[in-house]
């Protein structure tokens, strides 16, 4: 009887919170999100973990869903799946992202936070870009007019005696108000000023791989891979998380030895390597010491530059330069790694997920730098817009260790 009473009590509680419907909702979300209910969370990939967290949010059948950088560290396949799912989701979606492809696909209204002010842009990402340009141009024109008027008034007030006359007191008060307005003007955070340190040109052949195979713990990672990389090639490497993209880079660079096949590397190769794990940063050293190793100068294309001035190009104020790396945000660490990378003379840039945590302006400046770089580029990225804008061919992991080459970017 006690057991029956306990069951009845539990049933009443379930009915009170609509528990039976909740169970059906959970099962429905698990099915729609293509999850296995019996999988252990800690054993899942990063992309699948994010999918589970999204499923947990959706299980409550919310009317509003808030997502903060949902595509960070997801592979292209997971991002595409997430886009399709959210396009068909009937609720209201508010998200923060630096993924331009994600913005273009999903956003129907964009709200921008700029210098403490919120601007609302109805419409898609392209409309936002157009309106933003119009507003920036109008703001620059208004500032120029204001600065000209302020300069004229400052000249007037220095004339002295005229300004002390009673009939000019209103003009003096207006000048004081203009000075206050000028002092309170909030300028936009500067944009990074990126420049790569180029080395002597490499030989025409950078790398040639013939029938390369590589396995990890008995699992084929690369199978019968053949390619030729020539000076000036701009190659994107695409595939799911954990498929072996970083392994392929390390094979091509000679950091790993293939189990089968051969890899021939060219002459005069100078490599600068951006590591997605940021292993090249010493967390206990300051920003300054990570870049300059105790020196107060860095050399960029044969020209010496003070290291603090150089780091300011990467948006590090002098005070921040003296702090340890462990105090930096993810985006700051990425910018620091770029700053360190670009002090090295290189004719081959190898970049493993360089866009994670970068803001849109820095990302676009990095694109411009890579387009101007006249050496060879090997790029691992899940940022579809970045790939389309930067690379001219791709190597795509297509399962079972097979890597195939295609002309063009992601699209």
C-alpha positions as CSV (number, residue, x, y, z in Angstrom):
1,X,0.0,0.0,0.0
2,X,2.8,2.4,0.8
3,X,4.4,1.7,-2.6
4,X,1.1,2.3,-4.4
5,X,0.6,5.5,-2.5
6,X,4.1,6.6,-3.5
7,X,3.4,5.8,-7.2
8,X,0.1,7.7,-7.0
9,X,2.0,10.7,-5.4
10,X,4.6,10.7,-8.2
11,X,1.9,10.4,-10.9
12,X,0.1,13.5,-9.4
13,X,3.3,15.5,-9.4
14,X,4.0,14.5,-13.0
15,X,0.5,15.5,-14.1
16,X,0.9,18.8,-12.2
17,X,4.0,19.7,-14.3
18,X,2.6,18.2,-17.5
19,X,5.4,15.5,-17.2
20,X,3.9,13.1,-19.7
21,X,3.9,15.7,-22.4
22,X,7.4,16.7,-21.4
23,X,8.6,13.2,-21.9
24,X,7.1,13.1,-25.4
25,X,8.7,16.5,-26.1
26,X,12.1,15.3,-25.1
27,X,11.8,12.2,-27.3
28,X,10.6,14.4,-30.2
29,X,13.6,16.8,-29.8
30,X,16.1,13.9,-29.6
31,X,14.7,12.4,-32.8
32,X,14.6,15.8,-34.7
33,X,18.1,16.6,-33.7
34,X,19.4,13.1,-34.7
35,X,20.8,12.2,-31.2
36,X,21.2,8.8,-29.6
37,X,19.6,9.0,-26.2
38,X,22.0,6.3,-24.8
39,X,25.3,8.1,-25.8
40,X,27.4,9.5,-22.9
41,X,27.8,13.2,-23.1
42,X,31.5,13.2,-22.3
43,X,32.2,10.8,-25.2
44,X,30.7,13.1,-27.8
45,X,32.5,15.4,-30.2
46,X,32.4,19.2,-29.7
47,X,29.7,19.6,-32.4
48,X,27.5,16.9,-30.9
49,X,27.9,18.3,-27.4
50,X,26.6,21.7,-28.7
51,X,23.7,19.8,-30.4
52,X,22.8,18.2,-27.0
53,X,22.9,21.6,-25.2
54,X,20.6,23.0,-27.9
55,X,18.3,20.0,-27.5
56,X,18.1,20.7,-23.7
57,X,17.1,24.3,-24.4
58,X,14.5,23.2,-27.0
59,X,13.0,20.4,-24.8
60,X,11.2,23.1,-22.7
61,X,9.5,24.2,-25.9
62,X,10.6,27.9,-25.5
63,X,9.1,30.8,-27.4
64,X,12.5,32.6,-27.4
65,X,15.9,31.0,-28.0
66,X,19.1,32.8,-27.2
67,X,22.3,31.6,-28.8
68,X,25.8,33.1,-28.1
69,X,28.3,32.3,-30.8
70,X,26.6,29.0,-31.7
71,X,28.9,28.1,-34.6
72,X,32.2,28.5,-32.7
73,X,34.3,25.3,-33.0
74,X,31.6,23.5,-35.1
75,X,32.6,21.9,-38.4
76,X,30.9,22.8,-41.6
77,X,28.5,19.8,-41.6
78,X,27.3,20.7,-38.0
79,X,26.9,24.4,-39.0
80,X,24.8,23.5,-42.0
81,X,22.7,21.2,-40.0
82,X,22.1,23.9,-37.3
83,X,21.1,26.4,-40.0
84,X,18.5,24.1,-41.5
85,X,17.1,23.2,-38.0
86,X,16.8,26.9,-37.0
87,X,15.3,27.9,-40.3
88,X,12.5,25.5,-39.6
89,X,12.1,26.3,-35.9
90,X,8.9,28.3,-35.3
91,X,10.0,30.4,-32.3
92,X,11.9,33.7,-32.0
93,X,15.7,33.5,-32.3
94,X,18.2,36.0,-30.9
95,X,21.8,35.1,-31.6
96,X,25.3,36.6,-31.3
97,X,27.7,35.6,-34.1
98,X,30.7,36.6,-36.2
99,X,29.9,33.9,-38.8
100,X,28.9,35.9,-41.8
101,X,27.4,32.9,-43.6
102,X,25.3,32.1,-40.6
103,X,24.1,35.8,-40.5
104,X,23.3,35.8,-44.2
105,X,21.3,32.6,-43.9
106,X,19.3,33.3,-40.7
107,X,19.1,37.0,-39.7
108,X,16.0,39.0,-40.7
109,X,16.9,41.9,-38.4
110,X,20.3,43.0,-37.0
111,X,20.9,44.9,-33.8
112,X,24.4,46.5,-33.4
113,X,26.0,47.6,-30.2
114,X,28.5,50.4,-31.0
115,X,30.1,52.6,-28.4
116,X,27.3,52.1,-25.9
117,X,24.6,52.9,-28.5
118,X,22.2,50.4,-30.0
119,X,21.3,50.7,-33.7
120,X,18.5,48.6,-35.2
121,X,18.7,47.4,-38.8
122,X,15.6,45.7,-40.2
123,X,16.4,43.3,-43.0
124,X,19.2,40.9,-43.9
125,X,23.0,41.1,-43.5
126,X,23.5,42.8,-46.9
127,X,21.0,45.5,-46.0
128,X,22.9,46.0,-42.7
129,X,26.2,46.4,-44.6
130,X,24.7,49.0,-46.9
131,X,23.0,51.0,-44.1
132,X,26.1,50.8,-41.9
133,X,28.3,52.3,-44.7
134,X,25.7,55.1,-45.2
135,X,25.7,55.8,-41.4
136,X,29.5,55.7,-41.2
137,X,29.8,58.2,-44.1
138,X,27.2,60.5,-42.5
139,X,28.9,60.3,-39.1
140,X,32.3,61.2,-40.6
141,X,30.8,64.2,-42.5
142,X,29.0,65.4,-39.3
143,X,32.3,65.1,-37.3
144,X,34.3,67.0,-39.9
145,X,31.7,69.9,-39.8
146,X,31.7,69.9,-36.0
147,X,35.5,69.9,-35.8
148,X,35.7,72.8,-38.3
149,X,33.2,74.9,-36.3
150,X,34.9,74.1,-33.0
151,X,38.3,75.2,-34.5
152,X,36.7,78.5,-35.7
153,X,35.2,79.2,-32.3
154,X,38.5,78.5,-30.6
155,X,40.2,81.0,-32.8
156,X,37.5,83.5,-32.0
157,X,37.7,83.1,-28.2
158,X,41.5,83.6,-28.3
159,X,40.9,87.1,-29.6
160,X,40.1,87.8,-25.9
161,X,38.3,91.1,-25.4
162,X,35.4,90.5,-27.7
163,X,34.5,87.3,-25.9
164,X,34.2,89.2,-22.6
165,X,31.5,91.5,-23.8
166,X,28.0,90.7,-22.5
167,X,26.5,90.2,-25.9
168,X,29.0,87.4,-26.6
169,X,28.4,85.4,-23.3
170,X,26.0,83.1,-25.1
171,X,28.6,82.3,-27.7
172,X,31.1,81.5,-25.0
173,X,28.6,79.2,-23.3
174,X,28.0,77.5,-26.7
175,X,31.8,77.0,-27.1
176,X,32.0,75.4,-23.7
177,X,29.2,73.0,-24.6
178,X,31.0,72.2,-27.8
179,X,34.2,71.4,-25.8
180,X,32.3,69.1,-23.5
181,X,30.7,67.4,-26.5
182,X,34.1,66.9,-28.1
183,X,35.6,65.6,-24.9
184,X,32.7,63.1,-24.4
185,X,32.9,61.9,-28.0
186,X,33.4,58.1,-28.0
187,X,35.4,56.9,-30.9
188,X,35.1,53.4,-32.3
189,X,37.7,50.9,-31.2
190,X,40.5,51.0,-33.8
191,X,40.8,48.3,-36.4
192,X,43.7,46.0,-36.4
193,X,46.5,46.8,-38.8
194,X,47.8,43.5,-40.0
195,X,51.0,42.9,-42.0
196,X,52.9,39.7,-42.7
197,X,56.7,39.4,-42.6
198,X,57.6,37.9,-46.0
199,X,60.7,35.8,-46.7
200,X,62.6,35.1,-49.8
201,X,60.6,33.3,-52.4
202,X,60.4,29.5,-52.1
203,X,61.2,27.2,-55.0
204,X,58.4,26.5,-57.4
205,X,57.6,23.1,-55.8
206,X,56.4,23.5,-52.2
207,X,55.3,19.9,-51.5
208,X,54.5,16.7,-53.4
209,X,52.7,13.8,-51.8
210,X,52.4,10.5,-53.5
211,X,50.0,7.7,-52.3
212,X,50.4,8.8,-48.7
213,X,48.7,6.7,-45.9
214,X,48.6,7.3,-42.2
215,X,46.7,5.6,-39.4
216,X,46.2,6.4,-35.7
217,X,45.6,3.5,-33.3
218,X,44.7,1.3,-36.2
219,X,42.2,3.7,-37.7
220,X,43.0,5.0,-41.2
221,X,43.2,8.8,-41.1
222,X,44.7,9.4,-44.5
223,X,44.4,6.8,-47.3
224,X,46.2,6.9,-50.7
225,X,46.5,10.7,-50.7
226,X,48.3,12.3,-53.7
227,X,48.7,16.0,-54.4
228,X,51.1,18.7,-55.6
229,X,51.4,22.1,-54.0
230,X,53.1,24.8,-55.9
231,X,54.4,28.2,-54.9
232,X,51.5,30.7,-54.7
233,X,48.8,28.0,-54.2
234,X,46.0,29.0,-51.7
235,X,44.5,25.7,-50.4
236,X,41.6,25.3,-48.0
237,X,41.3,22.1,-46.0
238,X,37.7,21.1,-45.1
239,X,36.3,18.2,-43.1
240,X,34.4,17.2,-39.9
241,X,36.0,17.8,-36.5
242,X,38.4,15.0,-35.7
243,X,38.8,13.7,-39.2
244,X,42.5,14.4,-39.5
245,X,42.9,17.9,-40.9
246,X,45.7,18.9,-38.5
247,X,47.3,15.5,-39.1
248,X,47.4,16.2,-42.8
249,X,49.1,19.6,-42.2
250,X,51.7,17.9,-40.0
251,X,52.4,15.3,-42.6
252,X,52.8,18.0,-45.3
253,X,55.1,20.0,-43.0
254,X,57.3,17.0,-42.1
255,X,56.2,16.9,-38.4
256,X,54.7,13.4,-38.9
257,X,56.1,10.5,-41.0
258,X,53.6,8.7,-43.2
259,X,53.0,5.0,-42.8
260,X,53.1,4.6,-46.6
261,X,53.8,6.7,-49.6
262,X,56.2,9.6,-49.9
263,X,56.2,13.3,-49.3
264,X,58.8,15.5,-51.1
265,X,59.3,19.1,-49.9
266,X,60.7,21.9,-52.0
267,X,63.6,24.3,-51.4
268,X,63.8,27.6,-49.5
269,X,60.7,26.9,-47.5
270,X,60.0,29.2,-44.6
271,X,56.9,28.2,-42.7
272,X,54.8,30.3,-40.2
273,X,52.3,28.1,-38.5
274,X,49.1,29.3,-36.7
275,X,48.0,26.6,-34.2
276,X,44.3,26.4,-33.3
277,X,45.3,25.1,-29.8
278,X,47.5,28.2,-29.3
279,X,50.3,26.0,-28.0
280,X,52.9,28.6,-29.2
281,X,51.8,31.0,-26.4
282,X,53.3,30.9,-23.0
283,X,50.4,31.7,-20.6
284,X,52.7,32.9,-17.8
285,X,54.6,35.4,-19.9
286,X,53.4,38.8,-20.8
287,X,52.0,39.8,-24.2
288,X,55.2,41.7,-24.8
289,X,57.5,38.7,-24.0
290,X,55.5,36.3,-26.1
291,X,56.0,38.4,-29.2
292,X,59.5,40.0,-28.7
293,X,61.2,37.6,-26.2
294,X,62.4,40.4,-24.0
295,X,63.5,42.7,-26.7
296,X,61.8,46.1,-27.2
297,X,61.9,45.9,-31.0
298,X,60.5,43.6,-33.7
299,X,61.6,43.4,-37.3
300,X,58.9,43.5,-40.0
301,X,60.2,43.2,-43.6
302,X,63.6,44.5,-42.6
303,X,62.3,47.5,-40.7
304,X,62.5,47.8,-36.9
305,X,59.4,48.7,-35.0
306,X,58.9,49.2,-31.3
307,X,57.1,46.2,-30.0
308,X,54.4,48.2,-28.2
309,X,53.6,50.1,-31.4
310,X,53.5,46.8,-33.2
311,X,51.1,45.3,-30.7
312,X,48.9,48.4,-30.9
313,X,48.4,47.5,-34.6
314,X,46.7,44.3,-33.2
315,X,44.5,46.4,-30.8
316,X,46.6,45.8,-27.6
317,X,46.8,49.0,-25.6
318,X,50.2,49.5,-23.7
319,X,48.7,48.5,-20.4
320,X,47.4,45.2,-21.9
321,X,50.8,44.5,-23.4
322,X,52.3,44.1,-19.9
323,X,49.7,41.6,-18.7
324,X,50.2,37.8,-18.7
325,X,48.6,35.9,-21.6
326,X,46.4,33.8,-19.2
327,X,44.5,37.1,-18.5
328,X,43.5,37.5,-22.2
329,X,40.2,36.5,-23.8
330,X,40.0,34.0,-26.6
331,X,39.8,36.7,-29.2
332,X,42.8,38.5,-27.7
333,X,44.8,35.3,-27.7
334,X,44.0,34.7,-31.3
335,X,45.1,38.3,-32.2
336,X,48.3,37.8,-30.1
337,X,49.1,34.6,-32.0
338,X,48.6,36.4,-35.3
339,X,51.0,39.2,-34.0
340,X,53.6,36.6,-33.1
341,X,53.1,34.7,-36.3
342,X,53.6,37.7,-38.5
343,X,57.0,38.6,-37.0
344,X,58.4,35.5,-38.6
345,X,59.7,35.8,-42.2
346,X,57.6,33.2,-44.1
347,X,56.8,32.2,-47.7
348,X,54.4,29.5,-46.5
349,X,51.5,30.4,-44.1
350,X,49.9,27.4,-42.4
351,X,46.7,28.5,-40.6
352,X,44.7,26.0,-38.5
353,X,41.3,27.6,-37.6
354,X,42.6,31.2,-37.4
355,X,39.1,32.8,-37.4
356,X,37.8,31.4,-34.1
357,X,36.9,34.3,-31.7
358,X,37.9,37.1,-34.1
359,X,35.5,40.0,-34.5
360,X,34.2,40.8,-38.0
361,X,36.5,43.7,-38.7
362,X,39.7,41.8,-37.7
363,X,38.5,38.8,-39.7
364,X,38.0,41.0,-42.8
365,X,41.4,42.6,-42.3
366,X,43.0,39.1,-42.0
367,X,41.3,38.2,-45.3
368,X,42.8,41.2,-47.0
369,X,46.3,40.3,-45.6
370,X,46.1,36.8,-46.9
371,X,44.9,38.0,-50.3
372,X,47.9,40.3,-50.5
373,X,50.4,37.6,-49.3
374,X,52.3,36.4,-52.4
375,X,53.5,33.1,-50.8
376,X,51.7,29.8,-50.4
377,X,48.7,29.4,-48.0
378,X,47.4,26.2,-46.4
379,X,44.2,27.0,-44.5
380,X,42.0,24.9,-42.2
381,X,38.7,26.6,-41.5
382,X,35.0,26.0,-40.9
383,X,34.2,29.6,-41.9
384,X,32.6,29.3,-45.3
385,X,32.7,33.0,-46.2
386,X,36.4,33.1,-45.2
387,X,37.2,30.1,-47.4
388,X,35.3,31.5,-50.4
389,X,37.1,34.8,-50.1
390,X,40.6,33.5,-49.6
391,X,41.3,30.1,-51.2
392,X,41.5,29.0,-54.8
393,X,41.3,25.3,-54.2
394,X,40.2,22.8,-51.5
395,X,41.2,19.4,-50.1
396,X,38.1,17.8,-48.7
397,X,37.9,14.9,-46.2
398,X,35.1,12.7,-47.5
399,X,35.2,9.7,-45.1
400,X,37.3,6.6,-44.6
401,X,40.5,8.5,-44.9
402,X,39.8,9.7,-48.4
403,X,40.9,13.3,-49.3
404,X,39.8,14.7,-52.6
405,X,40.9,18.0,-54.4
406,X,38.5,20.5,-55.8
407,X,38.9,23.9,-57.6
408,X,37.5,26.9,-55.8
409,X,36.4,27.7,-52.3
410,X,33.6,26.2,-50.2
411,X,30.7,27.1,-52.5
